Amino acid sequence: MSATTRITVTHPSGQVAELGKPTDNVSGYGADAAARQIRHQLLGDDLRRHQEEHGAFTEQELAEARGKIRGGAARSDRTDVG
């Protein structure tokens, strides 16, 4: 188990009520959410660096990436990343 540090986090009351619905471990739920956000930020940084060095991704590269992420066939007729 990794080391932990106790912190205090303030959320709107309605949000706290919703946090308790999917889990009884709100602290762990928050830690998982923070870890996902950090990974998302690091991946975004890596993708920006890659494009700065190698140019923008082609539509084919984006379609292939979407297919891998979503586990389905790549579609080149879509332009949204999210």
PyMOL Python script that loads the backbone (N, CA, C, O; Angstrom):
from pymol import cmd

cmd.read_pdbstr("""\
ATOM      1  N   MET A   1       0.843  -1.176   0.000  1.00  0.00           N
ATOM      2  CA  MET A   1       0.000   0.000   0.000  1.00  0.00           C
ATOM      3  C   MET A   1       0.886   1.235   0.000  1.00  0.00           C
ATOM      4  O   MET A   1       1.897   1.286   0.700  1.00  0.00           O
ATOM      5  N   SER A   2       0.492   2.242  -0.802  1.00  0.00           N
ATOM      6  CA  SER A   2       1.299   3.451  -0.874  1.00  0.00           C
ATOM      7  C   SER A   2       0.999   4.360   0.316  1.00  0.00           C
ATOM      8  O   SER A   2      -0.039   4.245   0.969  1.00  0.00           O
ATOM      9  N   ALA A   3       1.928   5.256   0.572  1.00  0.00           N
ATOM     10  CA  ALA A   3       1.754   6.195   1.673  1.00  0.00           C
ATOM     11  C   ALA A   3       0.584   7.119   1.375  1.00  0.00           C
ATOM     12  O   ALA A   3       0.301   7.412   0.213  1.00  0.00           O
ATOM     13  N   THR A   4      -0.078   7.565   2.388  1.00  0.00           N
ATOM     14  CA  THR A   4      -1.204   8.481   2.229  1.00  0.00           C
ATOM     15  C   THR A   4      -1.017   9.699   3.114  1.00  0.00           C
ATOM     16  O   THR A   4      -0.268   9.672   4.090  1.00  0.00           O
ATOM     17  N   THR A   5      -1.708  10.762   2.753  1.00  0.00           N
ATOM     18  CA  THR A   5      -1.730  11.993   3.534  1.00  0.00           C
ATOM     19  C   THR A   5      -3.178  12.406   3.702  1.00  0.00           C
ATOM     20  O   THR A   5      -3.932  12.443   2.731  1.00  0.00           O
ATOM     21  N   ARG A   6      -3.566  12.713   4.910  1.00  0.00           N
ATOM     22  CA  ARG A   6      -4.938  13.147   5.181  1.00  0.00           C
ATOM     23  C   ARG A   6      -5.068  14.613   4.787  1.00  0.00           C
ATOM     24  O   ARG A   6      -4.246  15.449   5.164  1.00  0.00           O
ATOM     25  N   ILE A   7      -6.122  14.910   4.016  1.00  0.00           N
ATOM     26  CA  ILE A   7      -6.438  16.286   3.636  1.00  0.00           C
ATOM     27  C   ILE A   7      -7.931  16.509   3.859  1.00  0.00           C
ATOM     28  O   ILE A   7      -8.686  15.557   4.057  1.00  0.00           O
ATOM     29  N   THR A   8      -8.339  17.741   3.826  1.00  0.00           N
ATOM     30  CA  THR A   8      -9.751  18.088   3.907  1.00  0.00           C
ATOM     31  C   THR A   8     -10.182  18.639   2.560  1.00  0.00           C
ATOM     32  O   THR A   8      -9.511  19.495   1.984  1.00  0.00           O
ATOM     33  N   VAL A   9     -11.302  18.143   2.065  1.00  0.00           N
ATOM     34  CA  VAL A   9     -11.829  18.586   0.781  1.00  0.00           C
ATOM     35  C   VAL A   9     -13.249  19.080   1.007  1.00  0.00           C
ATOM     36  O   VAL A   9     -14.029  18.434   1.707  1.00  0.00           O
ATOM     37  N   THR A  10     -13.581  20.200   0.430  1.00  0.00           N
ATOM     38  CA  THR A  10     -14.914  20.765   0.565  1.00  0.00           C
ATOM     39  C   THR A  10     -15.656  20.637  -0.757  1.00  0.00           C
ATOM     40  O   THR A  10     -15.141  21.020  -1.807  1.00  0.00           O
ATOM     41  N   HIS A  11     -16.876  20.094  -0.699  1.00  0.00           N
ATOM     42  CA  HIS A  11     -17.730  19.914  -1.877  1.00  0.00           C
ATOM     43  C   HIS A  11     -19.102  20.487  -1.581  1.00  0.00           C
ATOM     44  O   HIS A  11     -19.498  20.584  -0.420  1.00  0.00           O
ATOM     45  N   PRO A  12     -19.836  20.871  -2.628  1.00  0.00           N
ATOM     46  CA  PRO A  12     -21.225  21.273  -2.415  1.00  0.00           C
ATOM     47  C   PRO A  12     -22.018  20.111  -1.806  1.00  0.00           C
ATOM     48  O   PRO A  12     -21.760  18.949  -2.120  1.00  0.00           O
ATOM     49  N   SER A  13     -22.975  20.427  -0.940  1.00  0.00           N
ATOM     50  CA  SER A  13     -23.732  19.390  -0.220  1.00  0.00           C
ATOM     51  C   SER A  13     -24.387  18.387  -1.155  1.00  0.00           C
ATOM     52  O   SER A  13     -24.344  17.184  -0.895  1.00  0.00           O
ATOM     53  N   GLY A  14     -24.987  18.853  -2.226  1.00  0.00           N
ATOM     54  CA  GLY A  14     -25.628  17.939  -3.169  1.00  0.00           C
ATOM     55  C   GLY A  14     -24.650  16.973  -3.800  1.00  0.00           C
ATOM     56  O   GLY A  14     -24.979  15.813  -4.049  1.00  0.00           O
ATOM     57  N   GLN A  15     -23.454  17.452  -4.056  1.00  0.00           N
ATOM     58  CA  GLN A  15     -22.424  16.598  -4.637  1.00  0.00           C
ATOM     59  C   GLN A  15     -22.003  15.518  -3.642  1.00  0.00           C
ATOM     60  O   GLN A  15     -21.778  14.372  -4.029  1.00  0.00           O
ATOM     61  N   VAL A  16     -21.898  15.874  -2.380  1.00  0.00           N
ATOM     62  CA  VAL A  16     -21.514  14.906  -1.345  1.00  0.00           C
ATOM     63  C   VAL A  16     -22.560  13.802  -1.252  1.00  0.00           C
ATOM     64  O   VAL A  16     -22.222  12.626  -1.116  1.00  0.00           O
ATOM     65  N   ALA A  17     -23.832  14.187  -1.326  1.00  0.00           N
ATOM     66  CA  ALA A  17     -24.899  13.186  -1.281  1.00  0.00           C
ATOM     67  C   ALA A  17     -24.776  12.222  -2.456  1.00  0.00           C
ATOM     68  O   ALA A  17     -24.969  11.017  -2.295  1.00  0.00           O
ATOM     69  N   GLU A  18     -24.459  12.742  -3.624  1.00  0.00           N
ATOM     70  CA  GLU A  18     -24.298  11.889  -4.809  1.00  0.00           C
ATOM     71  C   GLU A  18     -23.066  11.004  -4.701  1.00  0.00           C
ATOM     72  O   GLU A  18     -23.083   9.862  -5.160  1.00  0.00           O
ATOM     73  N   LEU A  19     -21.999  11.516  -4.100  1.00  0.00           N
ATOM     74  CA  LEU A  19     -20.775  10.722  -3.941  1.00  0.00           C
ATOM     75  C   LEU A  19     -21.026   9.474  -3.098  1.00  0.00           C
ATOM     76  O   LEU A  19     -20.408   8.434  -3.324  1.00  0.00           O
ATOM     77  N   GLY A  20     -21.916   9.578  -2.145  1.00  0.00           N
ATOM     78  CA  GLY A  20     -22.196   8.444  -1.275  1.00  0.00           C
ATOM     79  C   GLY A  20     -23.008   7.349  -1.932  1.00  0.00           C
ATOM     80  O   GLY A  20     -23.070   6.237  -1.407  1.00  0.00           O
ATOM     81  N   LYS A  21     -23.636   7.629  -3.070  1.00  0.00           N
ATOM     82  CA  LYS A  21     -24.476   6.626  -3.731  1.00  0.00           C
ATOM     83  C   LYS A  21     -23.691   5.469  -4.343  1.00  0.00           C
ATOM     84  O   LYS A  21     -24.051   4.313  -4.119  1.00  0.00           O
ATOM     85  N   PRO A  22     -22.630   5.735  -5.109  1.00  0.00           N
ATOM     86  CA  PRO A  22     -21.943   4.603  -5.750  1.00  0.00           C
ATOM     87  C   PRO A  22     -20.966   3.864  -4.830  1.00  0.00           C
ATOM     88  O   PRO A  22     -20.509   2.774  -5.174  1.00  0.00           O
ATOM     89  N   THR A  23     -20.642   4.431  -3.681  1.00  0.00           N
ATOM     90  CA  THR A  23     -19.618   3.813  -2.838  1.00  0.00           C
ATOM     91  C   THR A  23     -19.799   4.217  -1.381  1.00  0.00           C
ATOM     92  O   THR A  23     -20.395   5.251  -1.078  1.00  0.00           O
ATOM     93  N   ASP A  24     -19.280   3.396  -0.496  1.00  0.00           N
ATOM     94  CA  ASP A  24     -19.230   3.794   0.907  1.00  0.00           C
ATOM     95  C   ASP A  24     -17.831   4.294   1.265  1.00  0.00           C
ATOM     96  O   ASP A  24     -17.573   4.653   2.414  1.00  0.00           O
ATOM     97  N   ASN A  25     -16.924   4.318   0.278  1.00  0.00           N
ATOM     98  CA  ASN A  25     -15.552   4.792   0.471  1.00  0.00           C
ATOM     99  C   ASN A  25     -15.364   6.067  -0.361  1.00  0.00           C
ATOM    100  O   ASN A  25     -14.752   6.036  -1.429  1.00  0.00           O
ATOM    101  N   VAL A  26     -15.889   7.168   0.133  1.00  0.00           N
ATOM    102  CA  VAL A  26     -15.816   8.429  -0.600  1.00  0.00           C
ATOM    103  C   VAL A  26     -14.368   8.865  -0.775  1.00  0.00           C
ATOM    104  O   VAL A  26     -14.020   9.437  -1.808  1.00  0.00           O
ATOM    105  N   SER A  27     -13.532   8.610   0.198  1.00  0.00           N
ATOM    106  CA  SER A  27     -12.127   8.978   0.101  1.00  0.00           C
ATOM    107  C   SER A  27     -11.455   8.234  -1.052  1.00  0.00           C
ATOM    108  O   SER A  27     -10.738   8.836  -1.851  1.00  0.00           O
ATOM    109  N   GLY A  28     -11.684   6.944  -1.134  1.00  0.00           N
ATOM    110  CA  GLY A  28     -11.110   6.152  -2.224  1.00  0.00           C
ATOM    111  C   GLY A  28     -11.661   6.559  -3.572  1.00  0.00           C
ATOM    112  O   GLY A  28     -10.939   6.593  -4.568  1.00  0.00           O
ATOM    113  N   TYR A  29     -12.955   6.868  -3.597  1.00  0.00           N
ATOM    114  CA  TYR A  29     -13.604   7.324  -4.820  1.00  0.00           C
ATOM    115  C   TYR A  29     -12.953   8.622  -5.304  1.00  0.00           C
ATOM    116  O   TYR A  29     -12.668   8.778  -6.492  1.00  0.00           O
ATOM    117  N   GLY A  30     -12.725   9.539  -4.381  1.00  0.00           N
ATOM    118  CA  GLY A  30     -12.072  10.800  -4.725  1.00  0.00           C
ATOM    119  C   GLY A  30     -10.638  10.602  -5.179  1.00  0.00           C
ATOM    120  O   GLY A  30     -10.182  11.260  -6.114  1.00  0.00           O
ATOM    121  N   ALA A  31      -9.922   9.695  -4.519  1.00  0.00           N
ATOM    122  CA  ALA A  31      -8.537   9.413  -4.905  1.00  0.00           C
ATOM    123  C   ALA A  31      -8.483   8.825  -6.317  1.00  0.00           C
ATOM    124  O   ALA A  31      -7.606   9.176  -7.107  1.00  0.00           O
ATOM    125  N   ASP A  32      -9.422   7.933  -6.629  1.00  0.00           N
ATOM    126  CA  ASP A  32      -9.481   7.359  -7.981  1.00  0.00           C
ATOM    127  C   ASP A  32      -9.779   8.438  -9.015  1.00  0.00           C
ATOM    128  O   ASP A  32      -9.173   8.460 -10.086  1.00  0.00           O
ATOM    129  N   ALA A  33     -10.711   9.331  -8.696  1.00  0.00           N
ATOM    130  CA  ALA A  33     -11.055  10.414  -9.620  1.00  0.00           C
ATOM    131  C   ALA A  33      -9.853  11.329  -9.846  1.00  0.00           C
ATOM    132  O   ALA A  33      -9.591  11.747 -10.974  1.00  0.00           O
ATOM    133  N   ALA A  34      -9.127  11.637  -8.782  1.00  0.00           N
ATOM    134  CA  ALA A  34      -7.938  12.486  -8.910  1.00  0.00           C
ATOM    135  C   ALA A  34      -6.874  11.792  -9.759  1.00  0.00           C
ATOM    136  O   ALA A  34      -6.230  12.433 -10.589  1.00  0.00           O
ATOM    137  N   ALA A  35      -6.688  10.489  -9.558  1.00  0.00           N
ATOM    138  CA  ALA A  35      -5.702   9.741 -10.338  1.00  0.00           C
ATOM    139  C   ALA A  35      -6.076   9.741 -11.822  1.00  0.00           C
ATOM    140  O   ALA A  35      -5.205   9.894 -12.679  1.00  0.00           O
ATOM    141  N   ARG A  36      -7.370   9.571 -12.130  1.00  0.00           N
ATOM    142  CA  ARG A  36      -7.822   9.619 -13.524  1.00  0.00           C
ATOM    143  C   ARG A  36      -7.544  10.987 -14.131  1.00  0.00           C
ATOM    144  O   ARG A  36      -7.082  11.081 -15.268  1.00  0.00           O
ATOM    145  N   GLN A  37      -7.820  12.039 -13.385  1.00  0.00           N
ATOM    146  CA  GLN A  37      -7.595  13.392 -13.889  1.00  0.00           C
ATOM    147  C   GLN A  37      -6.108  13.645 -14.139  1.00  0.00           C
ATOM    148  O   GLN A  37      -5.743  14.269 -15.136  1.00  0.00           O
ATOM    149  N   ILE A  38      -5.265  13.171 -13.252  1.00  0.00           N
ATOM    150  CA  ILE A  38      -3.816  13.331 -13.435  1.00  0.00           C
ATOM    151  C   ILE A  38      -3.355  12.576 -14.672  1.00  0.00           C
ATOM    152  O   ILE A  38      -2.585  13.113 -15.468  1.00  0.00           O
ATOM    153  N   ARG A  39      -3.818  11.327 -14.851  1.00  0.00           N
ATOM    154  CA  ARG A  39      -3.456  10.553 -16.052  1.00  0.00           C
ATOM    155  C   ARG A  39      -3.935  11.272 -17.311  1.00  0.00           C
ATOM    156  O   ARG A  39      -3.213  11.335 -18.306  1.00  0.00           O
ATOM    157  N   HIS A  40      -5.149  11.812 -17.268  1.00  0.00           N
ATOM    158  CA  HIS A  40      -5.718  12.536 -18.402  1.00  0.00           C
ATOM    159  C   HIS A  40      -4.845  13.744 -18.749  1.00  0.00           C
ATOM    160  O   HIS A  40      -4.554  13.985 -19.921  1.00  0.00           O
ATOM    161  N   GLN A  41      -4.434  14.492 -17.742  1.00  0.00           N
ATOM    162  CA  GLN A  41      -3.586  15.660 -17.964  1.00  0.00           C
ATOM    163  C   GLN A  41      -2.227  15.257 -18.541  1.00  0.00           C
ATOM    164  O   GLN A  41      -1.733  15.896 -19.470  1.00  0.00           O
ATOM    165  N   LEU A  42      -1.625  14.203 -17.995  1.00  0.00           N
ATOM    166  CA  LEU A  42      -0.325  13.753 -18.494  1.00  0.00           C
ATOM    167  C   LEU A  42      -0.419  13.267 -19.933  1.00  0.00           C
ATOM    168  O   LEU A  42       0.467  13.544 -20.742  1.00  0.00           O
ATOM    169  N   LEU A  43      -1.484  12.546 -20.256  1.00  0.00           N
ATOM    170  CA  LEU A  43      -1.674  12.080 -21.627  1.00  0.00           C
ATOM    171  C   LEU A  43      -1.845  13.275 -22.563  1.00  0.00           C
ATOM    172  O   LEU A  43      -1.261  13.302 -23.646  1.00  0.00           O
ATOM    173  N   GLY A  44      -2.635  14.255 -22.154  1.00  0.00           N
ATOM    174  CA  GLY A  44      -2.809  15.453 -22.969  1.00  0.00           C
ATOM    175  C   GLY A  44      -1.486  16.167 -23.210  1.00  0.00           C
ATOM    176  O   GLY A  44      -1.216  16.629 -24.319  1.00  0.00           O
ATOM    177  N   ASP A  45      -0.665  16.255 -22.176  1.00  0.00           N
ATOM    178  CA  ASP A  45       0.655  16.872 -22.315  1.00  0.00           C
ATOM    179  C   ASP A  45       1.510  16.092 -23.312  1.00  0.00           C
ATOM    180  O   ASP A  45       2.177  16.684 -24.160  1.00  0.00           O
ATOM    181  N   ASP A  46       1.487  14.758 -23.208  1.00  0.00           N
ATOM    182  CA  ASP A  46       2.256  13.917 -24.132  1.00  0.00           C
ATOM    183  C   ASP A  46       1.773  14.086 -25.571  1.00  0.00           C
ATOM    184  O   ASP A  46       2.584  14.172 -26.494  1.00  0.00           O
ATOM    185  N   LEU A  47       0.459  14.134 -25.763  1.00  0.00           N
ATOM    186  CA  LEU A  47      -0.088  14.293 -27.110  1.00  0.00           C
ATOM    187  C   LEU A  47       0.286  15.654 -27.698  1.00  0.00           C
ATOM    188  O   LEU A  47       0.621  15.744 -28.879  1.00  0.00           O
ATOM    189  N   ARG A  48       0.231  16.709 -26.890  1.00  0.00           N
ATOM    190  CA  ARG A  48       0.632  18.034 -27.374  1.00  0.00           C
ATOM    191  C   ARG A  48       2.112  18.056 -27.766  1.00  0.00           C
ATOM    192  O   ARG A  48       2.478  18.611 -28.803  1.00  0.00           O
ATOM    193  N   ARG A  49       2.956  17.451 -26.931  1.00  0.00           N
ATOM    194  CA  ARG A  49       4.395  17.395 -27.240  1.00  0.00           C
ATOM    195  C   ARG A  49       4.632  16.632 -28.544  1.00  0.00           C
ATOM    196  O   ARG A  49       5.432  17.045 -29.382  1.00  0.00           O
ATOM    197  N   HIS A  50       3.925  15.517 -28.698  1.00  0.00           N
ATOM    198  CA  HIS A  50       4.087  14.719 -29.911  1.00  0.00           C
ATOM    199  C   HIS A  50       3.731  15.551 -31.141  1.00  0.00           C
ATOM    200  O   HIS A  50       4.452  15.530 -32.139  1.00  0.00           O
ATOM    201  N   GLN A  51       2.615  16.284 -31.069  1.00  0.00           N
ATOM    202  CA  GLN A  51       2.199  17.090 -32.212  1.00  0.00           C
ATOM    203  C   GLN A  51       3.163  18.255 -32.471  1.00  0.00           C
ATOM    204  O   GLN A  51       3.375  18.638 -33.622  1.00  0.00           O
ATOM    205  N   GLU A  52       3.739  18.810 -31.420  1.00  0.00           N
ATOM    206  CA  GLU A  52       4.726  19.877 -31.609  1.00  0.00           C
ATOM    207  C   GLU A  52       5.951  19.348 -32.339  1.00  0.00           C
ATOM    208  O   GLU A  52       6.544  20.055 -33.154  1.00  0.00           O
ATOM    209  N   GLU A  53       6.331  18.116 -32.053  1.00  0.00           N
ATOM    210  CA  GLU A  53       7.516  17.522 -32.672  1.00  0.00           C
ATOM    211  C   GLU A  53       7.236  16.928 -34.046  1.00  0.00           C
ATOM    212  O   GLU A  53       8.098  16.975 -34.923  1.00  0.00           O
ATOM    213  N   HIS A  54       6.036  16.365 -34.249  1.00  0.00           N
ATOM    214  CA  HIS A  54       5.768  15.587 -35.464  1.00  0.00           C
ATOM    215  C   HIS A  54       4.620  16.126 -36.306  1.00  0.00           C
ATOM    216  O   HIS A  54       4.301  15.553 -37.348  1.00  0.00           O
ATOM    217  N   GLY A  55       4.005  17.197 -35.884  1.00  0.00           N
ATOM    218  CA  GLY A  55       2.875  17.749 -36.623  1.00  0.00           C
ATOM    219  C   GLY A  55       1.550  17.175 -36.140  1.00  0.00           C
ATOM    220  O   GLY A  55       1.503  16.222 -35.363  1.00  0.00           O
ATOM    221  N   ALA A  56       0.480  17.787 -36.625  1.00  0.00           N
ATOM    222  CA  ALA A  56      -0.865  17.390 -36.202  1.00  0.00           C
ATOM    223  C   ALA A  56      -1.168  15.954 -36.616  1.00  0.00           C
ATOM    224  O   ALA A  56      -0.648  15.455 -37.614  1.00  0.00           O
ATOM    225  N   PHE A  57      -2.021  15.300 -35.828  1.00  0.00           N
ATOM    226  CA  PHE A  57      -2.447  13.953 -36.162  1.00  0.00           C
ATOM    227  C   PHE A  57      -3.323  13.997 -37.408  1.00  0.00           C
ATOM    228  O   PHE A  57      -4.106  14.928 -37.599  1.00  0.00           O
ATOM    229  N   THR A  58      -3.183  12.985 -38.247  1.00  0.00           N
ATOM    230  CA  THR A  58      -4.032  12.901 -39.434  1.00  0.00           C
ATOM    231  C   THR A  58      -5.391  12.345 -39.033  1.00  0.00           C
ATOM    232  O   THR A  58      -5.541  11.764 -37.958  1.00  0.00           O
ATOM    233  N   GLU A  59      -6.383  12.528 -39.906  1.00  0.00           N
ATOM    234  CA  GLU A  59      -7.710  11.970 -39.645  1.00  0.00           C
ATOM    235  C   GLU A  59      -7.638  10.452 -39.499  1.00  0.00           C
ATOM    236  O   GLU A  59      -8.354   9.876 -38.680  1.00  0.00           O
ATOM    237  N   GLN A  60      -6.794   9.808 -40.274  1.00  0.00           N
ATOM    238  CA  GLN A  60      -6.650   8.346 -40.183  1.00  0.00           C
ATOM    239  C   GLN A  60      -6.077   7.952 -38.817  1.00  0.00           C
ATOM    240  O   GLN A  60      -6.557   6.999 -38.203  1.00  0.00           O
ATOM    241  N   GLU A  61      -5.063   8.670 -38.337  1.00  0.00           N
ATOM    242  CA  GLU A  61      -4.496   8.381 -37.020  1.00  0.00           C
ATOM    243  C   GLU A  61      -5.535   8.570 -35.919  1.00  0.00           C
ATOM    244  O   GLU A  61      -5.627   7.761 -34.996  1.00  0.00           O
ATOM    245  N   LEU A  62      -6.317   9.645 -36.026  1.00  0.00           N
ATOM    246  CA  LEU A  62      -7.358   9.893 -35.027  1.00  0.00           C
ATOM    247  C   LEU A  62      -8.429   8.806 -35.066  1.00  0.00           C
ATOM    248  O   LEU A  62      -8.891   8.353 -34.018  1.00  0.00           O
ATOM    249  N   ALA A  63      -8.826   8.387 -36.261  1.00  0.00           N
ATOM    250  CA  ALA A  63      -9.837   7.339 -36.392  1.00  0.00           C
ATOM    251  C   ALA A  63      -9.329   6.021 -35.806  1.00  0.00           C
ATOM    252  O   ALA A  63     -10.074   5.313 -35.129  1.00  0.00           O
ATOM    253  N   GLU A  64      -8.069   5.695 -36.065  1.00  0.00           N
ATOM    254  CA  GLU A  64      -7.488   4.462 -35.511  1.00  0.00           C
ATOM    255  C   GLU A  64      -7.431   4.531 -33.990  1.00  0.00           C
ATOM    256  O   GLU A  64      -7.721   3.548 -33.308  1.00  0.00           O
ATOM    257  N   ALA A  65      -7.061   5.681 -33.466  1.00  0.00           N
ATOM    258  CA  ALA A  65      -6.991   5.848 -32.009  1.00  0.00           C
ATOM    259  C   ALA A  65      -8.375   5.702 -31.396  1.00  0.00           C
ATOM    260  O   ALA A  65      -8.532   5.027 -30.379  1.00  0.00           O
ATOM    261  N   ARG A  66      -9.390   6.331 -32.007  1.00  0.00           N
ATOM    262  CA  ARG A  66     -10.757   6.203 -31.503  1.00  0.00           C
ATOM    263  C   ARG A  66     -11.197   4.748 -31.490  1.00  0.00           C
ATOM    264  O   ARG A  66     -11.823   4.291 -30.534  1.00  0.00           O
ATOM    265  N   GLY A  67     -10.871   4.028 -32.545  1.00  0.00           N
ATOM    266  CA  GLY A  67     -11.236   2.618 -32.619  1.00  0.00           C
ATOM    267  C   GLY A  67     -10.601   1.803 -31.496  1.00  0.00           C
ATOM    268  O   GLY A  67     -11.243   0.926 -30.917  1.00  0.00           O
ATOM    269  N   LYS A  68      -9.356   2.092 -31.199  1.00  0.00           N
ATOM    270  CA  LYS A  68      -8.670   1.376 -30.113  1.00  0.00           C
ATOM    271  C   LYS A  68      -9.252   1.738 -28.754  1.00  0.00           C
ATOM    272  O   LYS A  68      -9.443   0.871 -27.901  1.00  0.00           O
ATOM    273  N   ILE A  69      -9.532   3.021 -28.557  1.00  0.00           N
ATOM    274  CA  ILE A  69     -10.076   3.471 -27.276  1.00  0.00           C
ATOM    275  C   ILE A  69     -11.450   2.881 -27.030  1.00  0.00           C
ATOM    276  O   ILE A  69     -11.745   2.406 -25.934  1.00  0.00           O
ATOM    277  N   ARG A  70     -12.283   2.912 -28.046  1.00  0.00           N
ATOM    278  CA  ARG A  70     -13.667   2.451 -27.909  1.00  0.00           C
ATOM    279  C   ARG A  70     -13.822   0.960 -28.147  1.00  0.00           C
ATOM    280  O   ARG A  70     -14.906   0.411 -27.952  1.00  0.00           O
ATOM    281  N   GLY A  71     -12.755   0.298 -28.567  1.00  0.00           N
ATOM    282  CA  GLY A  71     -12.806  -1.140 -28.763  1.00  0.00           C
ATOM    283  C   GLY A  71     -13.575  -1.570 -29.991  1.00  0.00           C
ATOM    284  O   GLY A  71     -13.926  -2.742 -30.126  1.00  0.00           O
ATOM    285  N   GLY A  72     -13.841  -0.639 -30.886  1.00  0.00           N
ATOM    286  CA  GLY A  72     -14.588  -0.968 -32.095  1.00  0.00           C
ATOM    287  C   GLY A  72     -13.796  -0.625 -33.329  1.00  0.00           C
ATOM    288  O   GLY A  72     -12.622  -0.265 -33.250  1.00  0.00           O
ATOM    289  N   ALA A  73     -14.438  -0.738 -34.459  1.00  0.00           N
ATOM    290  CA  ALA A  73     -13.807  -0.406 -35.719  1.00  0.00           C
ATOM    291  C   ALA A  73     -13.590   1.101 -35.808  1.00  0.00           C
ATOM    292  O   ALA A  73     -14.417   1.885 -35.343  1.00  0.00           O
ATOM    293  N   ALA A  74     -12.494   1.488 -36.397  1.00  0.00           N
ATOM    294  CA  ALA A  74     -12.186   2.903 -36.584  1.00  0.00           C
ATOM    295  C   ALA A  74     -13.106   3.495 -37.629  1.00  0.00           C
ATOM    296  O   ALA A  74     -13.403   2.863 -38.642  1.00  0.00           O
ATOM    297  N   ARG A  75     -13.560   4.726 -37.373  1.00  0.00           N
ATOM    298  CA  ARG A  75     -14.408   5.442 -38.330  1.00  0.00           C
ATOM    299  C   ARG A  75     -13.710   6.716 -38.710  1.00  0.00           C
ATOM    300  O   ARG A  75     -13.427   7.552 -37.852  1.00  0.00           O
ATOM    301  N   SER A  76     -13.427   6.880 -39.981  1.00  0.00           N
ATOM    302  CA  SER A  76     -12.717   8.078 -40.436  1.00  0.00           C
ATOM    303  C   SER A  76     -13.654   9.228 -40.754  1.00  0.00           C
ATOM    304  O   SER A  76     -13.184  10.317 -41.083  1.00  0.00           O
ATOM    305  N   ASP A  77     -14.988   9.024 -40.667  1.00  0.00           N
ATOM    306  CA  ASP A  77     -15.914  10.101 -40.999  1.00  0.00           C
ATOM    307  C   ASP A  77     -16.252  10.968 -39.812  1.00  0.00           C
ATOM    308  O   ASP A  77     -17.072  11.876 -39.949  1.00  0.00           O
ATOM    309  N   ARG A  78     -15.667  10.741 -38.658  1.00  0.00           N
ATOM    310  CA  ARG A  78     -15.923  11.560 -37.477  1.00  0.00           C
ATOM    311  C   ARG A  78     -14.717  12.423 -37.192  1.00  0.00           C
ATOM    312  O   ARG A  78     -13.579  11.994 -37.384  1.00  0.00           O
ATOM    313  N   THR A  79     -14.958  13.633 -36.737  1.00  0.00           N
ATOM    314  CA  THR A  79     -13.837  14.525 -36.448  1.00  0.00           C
ATOM    315  C   THR A  79     -13.714  14.877 -34.987  1.00  0.00           C
ATOM    316  O   THR A  79     -12.736  15.509 -34.586  1.00  0.00           O
ATOM    317  N   ASP A  80     -14.697  14.479 -34.168  1.00  0.00           N
ATOM    318  CA  ASP A  80     -14.605  14.813 -32.736  1.00  0.00           C
ATOM    319  C   ASP A  80     -13.698  13.827 -32.035  1.00  0.00           C
ATOM    320  O   ASP A  80     -13.649  12.653 -32.402  1.00  0.00           O
ATOM    321  N   VAL A  81     -12.978  14.297 -31.026  1.00  0.00           N
ATOM    322  CA  VAL A  81     -12.058  13.450 -30.275  1.00  0.00           C
ATOM    323  C   VAL A  81     -12.718  12.951 -29.013  1.00  0.00           C
ATOM    324  O   VAL A  81     -12.312  11.907 -28.502  1.00  0.00           O
ATOM    325  N   GLY A  82     -13.693  13.624 -28.492  1.00  0.00           N
ATOM    326  CA  GLY A  82     -14.293  13.288 -27.207  1.00  0.00           C
ATOM    327  C   GLY A  82     -15.487  12.470 -27.382  1.00  0.00           C
ATOM    328  O   GLY A  82     -16.125  12.091 -26.399  1.00  0.00           O
TER     329      GLY A  82
END
""", "prot")
cmd.dss("prot")
cmd.show_as("cartoon", "prot")
cmd.util.cbc("prot")
cmd.orient("prot")
